[in-house]
Each structure stands twice: as structure tokens, then as C-alpha cells.
């Protein structure tokens, strides 16, 4: 198991980006189409699923699961 805190910090930042980018894109799409909050919620849901999957894979590589 790796005890490198930088690795865990990078996983955390990647998780945040994976969640925020699709949510922000959904928000902007909603602003353009006037459909707030449909695409925001879709982007947030996809981002959360992708983020948790990414964290799962990274923790598996690090021996955490």
C-alpha cells in the first residue's frame, strides 16, 4: 500500500474535476436552452458516477480495495 499523500491528493483533485466539469457543462447548456436544471442534474449524475468509478479504480491500484 502506498503512503504517498500526494497520490491521494491527486486522486481527490481528479475526482473534483470529474464531477465539476460535466455539471458545469450541463449548467451552461441549461442556460443556453433555458431548461434549468435538467442538464445540470444529468451532468452532475454522470460526473458523480464517473468520479466514484475513477476513485474505485485508483484505490484498487493502490491496494485499498
Buried (B, 14 or more C-beta within 10 A) or exposed (E): EEEEEEEBEEBEEBBEEBBBEBBBBBBEBBEEEEEEEEBBBBBBBBBBEBBEEBBEEBEEEBEEE
